[in-house]
Amino acid sequence: MGHFSYNCKLSNLPITDGTKVVLITMLPQIQFDNYNKIGTTHFISNDGPNSHFRPIWYPIKGEYNGYGGIENIIKDDNTEILEKYYGLTIEEICGVITSNRKDDGYDDNLDCIKDKSKKDKYGNPQYLDKYKKLIRISGMWIHGEFYDKLVNEKPDNYFNKLDMGIPHLLVALGFKQTSKGKGKGRFNLVFEKDGVEVFSDGNWLDGQIYSLESLNEKVNIDLNKHQDKDRYEQLYDYVFSNYKLTKTIPTQLKYVIDNAILANPIYLENAINGKLRKNIVEFFRFNYYMYATGTFYFPVGTSPQDGDIKSVRKVLNIANDIINKEYEDYIKDYGDDD
């Protein structure tokens, strides 16, 4: 079989032999039977980019080998956790994920998960029970250099912060909880710092305090230490380090932790114990940009054998010209949020 290329699912950049890549693993979410009967021009779902496939591990970084696989894999907390969980090397795990012969087993990369004592009635090899979920996992390819640069860009919007009334955040800011049930209505959690009380419902603060800056108007906060952290930096630094602070997880925070990856017990336990910070922060920044561009997690499509760089360049240049003009108009109308 000859070599072949992919295109990055988000940027459309060609991925050819030796390209730095990020492999995102995922499981299918929905069936498409209804769309065989009734057509549509859009797909709306509260699951956002997870509507078709849902990522299940943190991304794996390496280089594309030209034949549908990943090599020179970068070892990190994520790969260490996966190796321990499956009892396989990360190279073996990725060999299984990227194999195109999982249906019939005719691939040496699959030998590590086969039950050598069994074959079906047609003589096809069978897989060990502990790896039957592993062979169901699909993958999506992202250009590695693009990923690394994108995840260094923090999404700039209000929703990229934890709500101000989350107890873990208030404690990290220097507050102490003084009482419960003696606040103002639903804001019955009372926190105090430097003689100033604030009232929380577990998610929000009373008094239209929606940001560190507005809280700083009431009591001194070390803004330099805290204000530049995005949502998942806050989640890791404030919540995971004090996970047992409260027995009941606030609704807003539960929504974050219930993400399929973050809620995975092997990941949550390791995050609480100080691992995976970089993996978590990077992935969820990337995930936000998937949502911002209306892109679904999905296997990449067919593309030219060696990647048509000239054509992709035309597409991206035209799109870049248009978005830059639209951004100029946006700034004229609304100003620069920065």
N, C-alpha and C positions, 0 to 999 in steps of 0.2 A: 504494500500500500504506500503511495507517495505521500510526501509531506503536505500539510495544509495549514491554513491560517485562520484566525478568528478576528473579530472586531470587538473592542471594548463596549460593553452593554450601555454604559452611560455616555461616554465621550465619542464613541464610534472610531476611535483611533485604531489603526491596524495592529494586530498582535501576531508577530511572526517569530521564527526561530530565534531564541536568545532574548526576546523582549522580557523586561521585568513585568511580572503579572501578579495579580491578586485573585485567588480562587475563593469564591463565596459558595458555600454549600447550602442546600435547601431541600425542602420537601414540598410536594404539590399541595395546594389548598382547596381547589374547587374542581368541579366537573363542568364541562362546556356543552353538555347535551342541549340545554335550553337555547343556546345560540345557533344550534343547527336548525332550529325551528323559527326563531324570531330574531331578526337582524337588529343591530344597534350601531350608532356612530360614537359611542362613548362607553366607558366602564366606570361606574361609581361604586365605591365601597369604603366603609369606615376603616378597612384594613390598609388603605393606601397602597404603598409599593408591595405590601405582602399579600395582595389580593389573589395572585395566581400561585406563587411559591413563597414559602416563608423560610428565611435563613435560620439555620439551627446551630451553627458554630460561628465563632469569630473567624474572620478571613485568614487565609493561609497565603504567605508571600513566597515568591520564588521566581523562576524563569520559565518561559514557555519552551518546550522541547521540540516544537515543530511537528509533532505527531499527536497532538491532543492531550499531552500530559504536562506535568509540572516537575521541574528539577531544581537543584541547588536551593532547596527550601530553607528559608530563614527560621531558625529555631527560636522560640520564645515561650512565654508562659502558656499560650494557647496550645502549641504543638506538644509541649510537655504534658499537659493535662489530657489531651486526646490520646497520646501514646500510652499513658498509664491506664486510661479507661478501657481502651480496646486491646491492650496487650500486644500492640503492633507498632512498628516504627512509623513515623509520619510519612515516610516514602511509601511504605506498604499501604497505608490508609489512602493516600492520594492516588496510588496506582489503581486501587479498587474504584474510587470515586470517578476517575477519568477513563476507566475502561469502557469501550464500546461493545464488549462481548459478554456483558453480565447476563444476558438472556440465555446464552448457550455455554458459557464458561470457558470458551476456547481462547484463553489469554493467560500467559504466565503470571501476570500481575494479580490474578485471582487465586493462585495456588495457596496463598497464605490464609484464605478463609474457606477453603473447600473441606468437606468431610470426605476424606479419601476412602472411607469404608463403604460409601454409598454412591449409587448411580440410579437415575430413574429408568423406566422401562425402555427408553430409547438409547440408554447408555450415556446420557448427558451427566456431567458431574453435579453434585449437590453441595449446598453451602451449609456450614455449621450454623446451628440455630442462633447462636450469640451474634452472628454477623448478618442475619437476614434483614435487619433494618438498615445496615450499612449499605447493602446493595441497592436500596431504594433511593438513596440520596443522589440528587442531581447537583450540577454545578453551573456557576455563571462566572464569566471571565471579565476582569477589569484591568485596564492598562496600569501597570505598577507605578510608573513615574507620575501619571495623572492622579492616581489614588493618593500617593504620598503628598503631593502638592495640595490637593483638594482638602484633605483632612486636616491640614494646617490652617485652613480658613474657617474660623468660627462663624456659624450662622448668626446673622445680626438681626434678631427680632425679639420681641417681648417673651415669646414662648420658649426661648432658649435658656430660661432660668427656672429654678425651682420656685414655687410659690413661697412668699415671705413668712407664712405662718407655720411652716413645717418645723416641728420641735427640734429636729437634728440641726437644721440650719441656724435656728436661734441660739442654740447652745454653742455652736461653732463661732457665733458672733459675740459670745461673751455673756449671754443671758443665762439666768437660772430660773427653772420653773418653781414658783412659790406656792401655787395652789391649783386645785382643779375643782370646777363646779362653782367657783365664786367670781366668775367674770361677768361679761355683759351678754346675756342671752345665749346664743349659740357659741359666742366667743368666750368659752368658759375655762380656757387654759390661760393662766396668768404667768407671764415671764417678766423678770426684773433685771435691769442693768443700771448701775450708777444711780439708783433711786428712781429710775423711770420704769413704769409698768407698761407692758403691751399685752393685748388680749388676742388669743388665737383660737380658731376652731379646728386646728389640726392641719389646715391648708392655708387659710388666709388670715390676715391681721385686720382687726377692726380699725376704722379711721382712714380708709383709703390709702393704706401704706402698701404700695405695690412694687417697690424697688429698694435697693440698698441706699440709694441717694435720698429717697423720701424718709426712710428710717433714720438716716444720719442727721436729718433735720431735728429729730427728737432726742437722740442720744448718740454720742460719739462712737463711730464705727471705723475700724481700720480699712478704709476703702481700698487702699493699695494692695492689701493682702487678699481681698475677697472679690472685688467687683469685676475682675477680668475673667473669672472662672465661668465656663458655660454650664449648661444643665447637667451634663454627665460628669464633668469635673466636680461639680458640687455634689452630685449623687455619690461619687466614689469617695471624695475627701471628707464629706460631712456625715453621710448616712451609713455607708458600709463600715466606717471606722467606729461608729456608735450604733451598730445595728440593733442592739438590745436595749437601747435607750427607752423605747416605748414598746409595750406589748401589742398595741394595735397600730398597724401601718395606716397612715392617712390615705384617704381615697385617691387623691391625686398622685401620691407616691406609689401606691399599690399598682396604679395603672402603668407606671414606669417599670417597676420591678416585675410585673407580670408579662413583660415582653418575653417572647418564646426563648430567646437566647439568654437573657438575663435571669430568667426564672429557672433555667436548667440547673438542677441541684449541684452538679459538679462545678458549674461556673460560679453560682452564687456563693457557695462555700469557699471557693478559692478567692473570690473577690473580697469577701469579708476578711479573709486572712492575709490580705495585702498584695495579691497577685492580680494581673490582667488590667491594670489601670490604662495602659497605653492601648491595648486591644479594645477596651470598652469605649474610651473617649473617641478614638479614631473611627470605629465602626458606626457609632451613632451620629457622628457628624456626617459621614458618608450617607447614612440612611436618610438623614434630613434632606440632602441634595437629591436623592432618588425621589423623595416626595415632592420637592420643589419643582422638579422637571417632569412630574407625572410619569415616571418610569417604573415599570414593574420588575420585580425579580423574576427572571425567566432565562432559560438557556439562550445563548447567542445564536444568531442565524448564520446561514451559509454566506460566505464571502469569497472573493478571488483567492486563488491558491497562494500567492505570495503577498497579498494585501495590495490594494490599488491606492497607493499613497496620494497620487495626484488627484484622483476623484474625491477622496475623503477630504483632502485639503480644500478643494473647491467648496464642498458642502459646508465645512466648518467656517471658512472665510466669509461666505455669504451670510450664514447665520450670525457670525460675529459682527458683521457690518450692520445688520438689522437690529440686533440687540443693543449695540452701542448707541444707535440713533434713538431707539426707544428709551434707553436709560437717560440720555440727554434730555428728552422731553419730560421724563419722570422727575428729574432734578429741577427743571424749570417750574413744574407744577407743585411739587411737594417739598423741595429743598433736599439737601444732603443730610440724611439721618446721622451720618458720622460726625 
